[in-house]
Amino acid sequence: MKIKSGFKLNTVCGETFLVPMGEGNVDYSKLIALNESSLLLWKRMEQGDFSTDDLVKVLLEEYEVTEEVARQDVEIIIRQFKEENIITE
């Protein structure tokens, strides 16, 4: 998977948001708030192609969670990002 072009990270009052930019992103009013763990995953996604397993590994290295919990969290964010047309296969 990979991130589609046209998204920029912005920080406002200590909160981090994904902001759609450019002509390919029609809904400019939709900001996506990222918490600490989703920001960590985003930074890994920015590095290039990634898989679910790559992102699970990131969470396991940073947090004291089981692989099952990390995988569930990663699957949720991947599903959300696909629904918002932020990532592609």
Backbone as a printed PyTorch tensor [residue, N CA C, xyz], in Angstrom:
tensor([[[  0.8430,  -1.1730,   0.0000],
         [  0.0000,   0.0000,   0.0000],
         [  0.8900,   1.2380,   0.0000]],

        [[  0.2760,   2.3570,  -0.3360],
         [  1.0190,   3.6110,  -0.2850],
         [  0.0420,   4.7700,  -0.1140]],

        [[  0.5680,   5.8810,   0.3460],
         [ -0.2150,   7.1010,   0.5260],
         [ -0.4270,   7.7370,  -0.8430]],

        [[ -1.6430,   8.2110,  -1.0810],
         [ -1.9130,   8.9730,  -2.2960],
         [ -1.3300,  10.3720,  -2.1160]],

        [[ -0.9350,  10.9840,  -3.1860],
         [ -0.3910,  12.3380,  -3.0930],
         [ -1.5140,  13.3190,  -2.7600]],

        [[ -1.1390,  14.4450,  -2.2080],
         [ -2.1130,  15.4940,  -1.9630],
         [ -2.5650,  15.6340,  -0.5280]],

        [[ -1.7990,  15.0960,   0.4120],
         [ -2.1340,  15.2520,   1.8310],
         [ -0.9380,  15.8340,   2.5660]],

        [[ -1.2180,  16.7800,   3.4370],
         [ -0.1680,  17.4690,   4.1880],
         [ -0.5120,  17.4170,   5.6670]],

        [[  0.5070,  17.2350,   6.5030],
         [  0.3180,  17.3020,   7.9490],
         [  0.3580,  18.7570,   8.3910]],

        [[ -0.5810,  19.1410,   9.2160],
         [ -0.5960,  20.4720,   9.8220],
         [ -0.8460,  20.3200,  11.3100]],

        [[ -0.1780,  21.1340,  12.1000],
         [ -0.3960,  21.1320,  13.5360],
         [ -1.0170,  22.4610,  13.9310]],

        [[ -2.1440,  22.3800,  14.6310],
         [ -2.8680,  23.5580,  15.0900],
         [ -3.1680,  23.3700,  16.5690]],

        [[ -2.6900,  24.2940,  17.3870],
         [ -2.9250,  24.2410,  18.8380],
         [ -2.5650,  22.8870,  19.4280]],

        [[ -1.4530,  22.3240,  18.9770],
         [ -0.9750,  21.0600,  19.5130],
         [ -1.6500,  19.8190,  18.9480]],

        [[ -2.6210,  19.9810,  18.0600],
         [ -3.3100,  18.8580,  17.4230],
         [ -2.7740,  18.6990,  16.0030]],

        [[ -2.5750,  17.4590,  15.5700],
         [ -2.0700,  17.2040,  14.2250],
         [ -3.2110,  16.7330,  13.3300]],

        [[ -3.2750,  17.3200,  12.1290],
         [ -4.3310,  17.0120,  11.1770],
         [ -3.7400,  16.6730,   9.8180]],

        [[ -4.4120,  15.7850,   9.0970],
         [ -4.1360,  15.5700,   7.6830],
         [ -5.0490,  16.5060,   6.9160]],

        [[ -4.4690,  17.2690,   6.0220],
         [ -5.2390,  18.2320,   5.2560],
         [ -5.1290,  17.8620,   3.7870]],

        [[ -6.2740,  17.6870,   3.1010],
         [ -6.2240,  17.4120,   1.6670],
         [ -5.7790,  18.6590,   0.9120]],

        [[ -4.8670,  18.4780,  -0.0310],
         [ -4.3290,  19.5960,  -0.8020],
         [ -4.4050,  19.2500,  -2.2810]],

        [[ -4.5080,  20.2310,  -3.1230],
         [ -4.4350,  20.0360,  -4.5630],
         [ -5.7620,  19.7020,  -5.2140]],

        [[ -5.7390,  19.6710,  -6.5270],
         [ -6.9470,  19.4650,  -7.3120],
         [ -7.5450,  18.0770,  -7.1520]],

        [[ -6.7420,  17.0770,  -6.8480],
         [ -7.2350,  15.7110,  -6.7440],
         [ -8.0820,  15.4470,  -5.5190]],

        [[ -8.0720,  16.3590,  -4.5710],
         [ -8.8290,  16.1900,  -3.3420],
         [ -9.9410,  17.2240,  -3.3010]],

        [[-11.1190,  16.7840,  -3.5960],
         [-12.2480,  17.6840,  -3.7840],
         [-12.7490,  18.3060,  -2.4900]],

        [[-12.8030,  17.5650,  -1.4100],
         [-13.3960,  18.0460,  -0.1680],
         [-12.3350,  18.7000,   0.7160]],

        [[-12.1380,  19.9930,   0.5480],
         [-11.1240,  20.7150,   1.3080],
         [-11.5560,  20.9870,   2.7470]],

        [[-12.8160,  20.7770,   3.0560],
         [-13.3080,  21.0660,   4.4040],
         [-13.0550,  19.9240,   5.3770]],

        [[-12.6040,  18.7970,   4.8800],
         [-12.4670,  17.6210,   5.7320],
         [-11.0320,  17.4960,   6.2550]],

        [[-10.8640,  17.7560,   7.5270],
         [ -9.5850,  17.5600,   8.1940],
         [ -9.6560,  16.2440,   8.9510]],

        [[ -8.5640,  15.5280,   9.0000],
         [ -8.5190,  14.2490,   9.7020],
         [ -7.5370,  14.3890,  10.8480]],

        [[ -8.0590,  14.3110,  12.0690],
         [ -7.2130,  14.4360,  13.2580],
         [ -6.4500,  13.1390,  13.4760]],

        [[ -5.1730,  13.2730,  13.8150],
         [ -4.3330,  12.1170,  14.1070],
         [ -3.9270,  12.1450,  15.5680]],

        [[ -4.1100,  11.0150,  16.2420],
         [ -3.6040,  10.9200,  17.6090],
         [ -2.1410,  10.4700,  17.5430]],

        [[ -1.5430,  10.2550,  18.6970],
         [ -0.1150,   9.9300,  18.7570],
         [  0.2290,   8.6760,  17.9520]],

        [[ -0.5660,   7.6270,  18.1030],
         [ -0.2390,   6.3750,  17.4140],
         [ -0.5240,   6.4630,  15.9130]],

        [[ -1.6060,   7.1360,  15.5190],
         [ -1.8750,   7.2530,  14.0860],
         [ -0.8470,   8.1660,  13.4100]],

        [[ -0.3340,   9.1590,  14.1240],
         [  0.7350,  10.0000,  13.5930],
         [  2.0100,   9.1710,  13.3940]],

        [[  2.3040,   8.3040,  14.3450],
         [  3.4590,   7.4160,  14.2310],
         [  3.3160,   6.5260,  12.9920]],

        [[  2.1320,   5.9800,  12.7860],
         [  1.8910,   5.1380,  11.6140],
         [  1.9890,   5.9600,  10.3280]],

        [[  1.4490,   7.1740,  10.3440],
         [  1.5210,   8.0390,   9.1640],
         [  2.9740,   8.2900,   8.7690]],

        [[  3.8150,   8.5510,   9.7520],
         [  5.2290,   8.8240,   9.4600],
         [  5.8850,   7.6130,   8.8020]],

        [[  5.4890,   6.4040,   9.2170],
         [  6.0060,   5.2030,   8.5450],
         [  5.4510,   5.1080,   7.1270]],

        [[  4.1710,   5.4250,   6.9510],
         [  3.5560,   5.3670,   5.6260],
         [  4.2210,   6.3440,   4.6610]],

        [[  4.6610,   7.4850,   5.1710],
         [  5.3160,   8.4930,   4.3310],
         [  6.6450,   7.9920,   3.7640]],

        [[  7.2170,   6.9770,   4.3730],
         [  8.5180,   6.4670,   3.9300],
         [  8.4280,   5.6610,   2.6360]],

        [[  7.2410,   5.3080,   2.2140],
         [  7.0810,   4.5340,   0.9850],
         [  6.1290,   3.3700,   1.1900]],

        [[  6.1850,   2.4290,   0.2640],
         [  5.2800,   1.2800,   0.3270],
         [  5.3050,   0.6340,   1.7030]],

        [[  4.1330,   0.1780,   2.1350],
         [  4.0170,  -0.4590,   3.4420],
         [  2.9430,  -1.5340,   3.3920]],

        [[  3.0180,  -2.4270,   4.3470],
         [  2.0190,  -3.4810,   4.4910],
         [  1.4150,  -3.3850,   5.8940]],

        [[  0.3690,  -4.1270,   6.0990],
         [ -0.2210,  -4.2020,   7.4390],
         [  0.8280,  -4.6580,   8.4390]],

        [[  1.5990,  -5.6740,   8.0660],
         [  2.6360,  -6.1940,   8.9700],
         [  3.6780,  -5.1360,   9.3150]],

        [[  4.0430,  -4.2900,   8.3450],
         [  5.0040,  -3.2060,   8.6080],
         [  4.4800,  -2.2770,   9.7000]],

        [[  3.1930,  -1.9270,   9.5990],
         [  2.6030,  -1.0000,  10.5570],
         [  2.4140,  -1.6510,  11.9200]],

        [[  2.0730,  -2.9350,  11.9350],
         [  1.9540,  -3.6650,  13.2050],
         [  3.3000,  -3.6380,  13.9250]],

        [[  4.3630,  -3.8620,  13.1750],
         [  5.7160,  -3.8530,  13.7550],
         [  6.0350,  -2.4990,  14.3940]],

        [[  5.6330,  -1.4130,  13.7450],
         [  5.8620,  -0.0640,  14.2810],
         [  5.1950,   0.0710,  15.6520]],

        [[  3.9440,  -0.3500,  15.7500],
         [  3.2360,  -0.2400,  17.0370],
         [  3.8600,  -1.1360,  18.1010]],

        [[  4.2700,  -2.3380,  17.7190],
         [  4.8780,  -3.2580,  18.6870],
         [  6.2080,  -2.7280,  19.2120]],

        [[  6.9430,  -2.0150,  18.3510],
         [  8.2300,  -1.4490,  18.7740],
         [  8.0460,  -0.2350,  19.6830]],

        [[  6.9520,   0.4780,  19.5470],
         [  6.7420,   1.7210,  20.2940],
         [  5.9050,   1.5500,  21.5610]],

        [[  4.9600,   0.6240,  21.5260],
         [  4.0150,   0.4780,  22.6350],
         [  4.0480,  -0.9330,  23.2090]],

        [[  3.6740,  -1.0370,  24.4540],
         [  3.5750,  -2.3390,  25.1040],
         [  2.1640,  -2.8850,  24.8970]],

        [[  1.9380,  -3.4380,  23.7030],
         [  0.6500,  -4.0330,  23.3570],
         [  0.9080,  -5.4000,  22.7490]],

        [[ -0.1220,  -6.2200,  22.7240],
         [  0.0100,  -7.5240,  22.0770],
         [ -0.0660,  -7.3470,  20.5710]],

        [[  0.3940,  -8.3340,  19.8560],
         [  0.3190,  -8.2810,  18.4040],
         [ -1.1410,  -8.2210,  17.9540]],

        [[ -2.0170,  -8.9090,  18.6510],
         [ -3.4380,  -8.8990,  18.3000],
         [ -4.0230,  -7.4840,  18.3900]],

        [[ -3.7200,  -6.7810,  19.4710],
         [ -4.2180,  -5.4140,  19.6480],
         [ -3.6260,  -4.4910,  18.5880]],

        [[ -2.3230,  -4.6090,  18.3450],
         [ -1.6650,  -3.7740,  17.3350],
         [ -2.2800,  -4.0220,  15.9610]],

        [[ -2.5130,  -5.2690,  15.6200],
         [ -3.0800,  -5.6020,  14.3130],
         [ -4.4960,  -5.0420,  14.1740]],

        [[ -5.2930,  -5.1520,  15.2120],
         [ -6.6490,  -4.6010,  15.1730],
         [ -6.6090,  -3.0910,  14.9410]],

        [[ -5.7290,  -2.4050,  15.6560],
         [ -5.6030,  -0.9480,  15.5050],
         [ -5.1550,  -0.5700,  14.0920]],

        [[ -4.1940,  -1.3010,  13.5630],
         [ -3.7020,  -1.0280,  12.2130],
         [ -4.8040,  -1.2780,  11.1870]],

        [[ -5.5300,  -2.3580,  11.3390],
         [ -6.6100,  -2.6610,  10.3920],
         [ -7.6810,  -1.5740,  10.4080]],

        [[ -7.9540,  -1.0110,  11.5770],
         [ -8.9330,   0.0800,  11.6780],
         [ -8.4500,   1.3080,  10.9190]],

        [[ -7.2130,   1.7050,  11.1410],
         [ -6.7290,   2.9150,  10.4740],
         [ -6.5950,   2.7120,   8.9730]],

        [[ -6.1900,   1.5210,   8.5530],
         [ -6.1030,   1.2470,   7.1140],
         [ -7.4930,   1.3300,   6.4880]],

        [[ -8.4700,   0.7470,   7.1440],
         [ -9.8430,   0.8000,   6.6250],
         [-10.3290,   2.2510,   6.5280]],

        [[-10.0800,   3.0360,   7.5780],
         [-10.5000,   4.4360,   7.5770],
         [ -9.7990,   5.2250,   6.4730]],

        [[ -8.5070,   5.0210,   6.3130],
         [ -7.7600,   5.7400,   5.2900],
         [ -8.1950,   5.3300,   3.8900]],

        [[ -8.5420,   4.0630,   3.7050],
         [ -9.0620,   3.6290,   2.4020],
         [-10.4200,   4.2570,   2.1340]],

        [[-11.2750,   4.2980,   3.1480],
         [-12.5960,   4.8990,   2.9830],
         [-12.4820,   6.3820,   2.6450]],

        [[-11.4810,   7.0550,   3.1830],
         [-11.2700,   8.4780,   2.9230],
         [-10.4210,   8.7150,   1.6600]],

        [[-10.0560,   7.6090,   0.9950],
         [ -9.2880,   7.6890,  -0.2530],
         [ -7.9080,   8.3160,  -0.0260]],

        [[ -7.2910,   7.9590,   1.0840],
         [ -5.9640,   8.4800,   1.4280],
         [ -4.8580,   7.5220,   1.0280]],

        [[ -5.1430,   6.2200,   1.0670],
         [ -4.1360,   5.2220,   0.6860],
         [ -4.6960,   4.3330,  -0.4190]],

        [[ -3.7750,   3.7250,  -1.1610],
         [ -4.1230,   2.7980,  -2.2350],
         [ -3.3500,   1.4960,  -2.0470]],

        [[ -3.8430,   0.4760,  -2.7090],
         [ -3.1660,  -0.8380,  -2.6680],
         [ -1.8600,  -0.7910,  -3.4280]]])
